[in-house]
Amino acid sequence: MKSKTCLIAIVIGMWVLVNPAFPDESDYERVIHLKGTQNTRDIGGYEAADGRTVRWRKIIRSDNLSRATAEDFQKLEAMGLRTVIDLRTTKETTRDPTVWLGDNPPEIYHFPIGRSDGEWFKAQRKLLNRNRFTEKQMLEHMMNGYRMVAEVGTPSYTSLMELVLDESNWPILIHCAAGKDRAGIATVLILEAMGVDRETIREDFMLTNEVSRAEEKATILSKQRRNYSARVGSRMGSGKGPPPSAFFPLVGVTPEMLDTFYTSVDEQYGSFDAYLEEIGVDQLSRSTLSDSLTSNQNAMMGE
């Protein structure tokens, strides 16, 4: 039913209104506090190859900007933002377009990963239309999503990396809908290209759960579904619905998701290095990117 398939968008939209500033921010403000987003953060400060450090305020990952305020856009402009890369499907961008409310808009590129009428998105709508599904079922669905990204994302990630490799495009903000899956993998690709170790990459990937308060979102979604079930009555089983744990893989991330992507890449391309070459990031490009996007010491913001 339409009211159920819209549930995720409604709750996430409401979350912006109740999501307070993330506490315990670092000296370099890894988390960038915007009123209209929930998962915007800098990928700087991580140790890359040869002990070098990823520079701050050059690459930013985020959820979508469709609810960003004029103040949010001014904050991004103050950082010197030059490029925005949108990885959402065409349907997602049409439904929730980015309307830049600032004086110096960046170049905005749309490199969609997946199609809203594709099998994975159809399967998601079908799963959410059930009044009962388990954490295991949702996790398997999301793992299939990471397999899908490995299968169909190559053209979009190739275009993305072409922009990332050109320093004149920095600072770059990369986003999808929730800033955790398609944008999360984009971050993985960039950090892998610079020789950041996988444990650090995993920690950055998992940080989504804390920054976007995924457990609380899952609880809200479960409550919304139960309330909806209570309203429609016996057709769905009054007051019943999936528990918060069943919604968590949808709004958060798990190690299994990232592992699935790595495994899919190895199966399809033989190695991660081969995949990087497939998307236009050969050894020379990696060396050039490392030289320009890292420094020999902890770089101050805006370097």
C-alpha positions, 0 to 999 in steps of 0.5 A: 500500500502506498501509505506503507511504502512511503513510511520510510521517507516520512519518518526520515523526514521527521527525524530531521526535526528531532535530530540534535547535534551529534555530541563529542565532535572531534577537534576537526569536526568530522561530523558536519552539523547541518539542520537538514541532513543527518549523516554529513561528515568529513573523511579527512584525518585518517592515516593513509599509506606511508603514514600520511594523513587524509586532508580535511575538508576536501571530500565530504560524504552525506545523505541527500540535500533536499531538506537542507536549509539556506543556512546549511547551504551557506555553511557548505559554501563557506567551506569552499564547496565546488562539487556535489555528486548525487548517487540517487536514482532518477526517481529519487532525485525527481521526488526530492530534488536538490534546490540550492539556496545559496549565492555560490552553488557548486557544480552538481552531477547526477551519477545514479546507481541502480534504477527504482524500477529495478529488481532490488528496489522492487524487492524492497517495496515488496518486503516493506509491504509485509506487516511482518519481516525479520531482521535476517530477511532485511539484512539479506535484502540489504546485502543483496543491495551491496551485491547490486551496487558491485554489479551495476555501480561501475559506470557511476563510480568511474564518473565519480572517481574522474571528478575526485582525481581532479583536484580542481573539483575539490572540495567535493560532497558525495551523497545518496539518499541516507548517506550510508550505502552508495555514498558509503561505498564511494568513500570506501573506494576513495580510502582504498585508493589512498591505502587506508587500512581496512579496519579504519575503512570499516570504522568509518563505514560503521560510524553511520550508526552513531552519527545518524542514530540508527537504533532510534530511527529503527524504533521510530519506524517500528512504532509507526508501522504498529500504529498504522496496523492498529488503525487499519485493524484486522486486515493486517493484524491489529497493532502488529508489525516488525520489531525495531531490530527488523528495521535496523539494517534498512536505516543503519549499516552492519559489517556484513554489508561491507563484507558483501561488497568486498566479496562481490568485487573479488568474485567479479573482478578478481581483486579490489585493485583490479576493480579500482583499475576498472573504474579508472584508478590505476596505480599512477592515479592512486599515487597522484591522488595520495600525493594531493589528498594526503599530507605528511602531518595532521593537516588543519582544516582548509589546508 
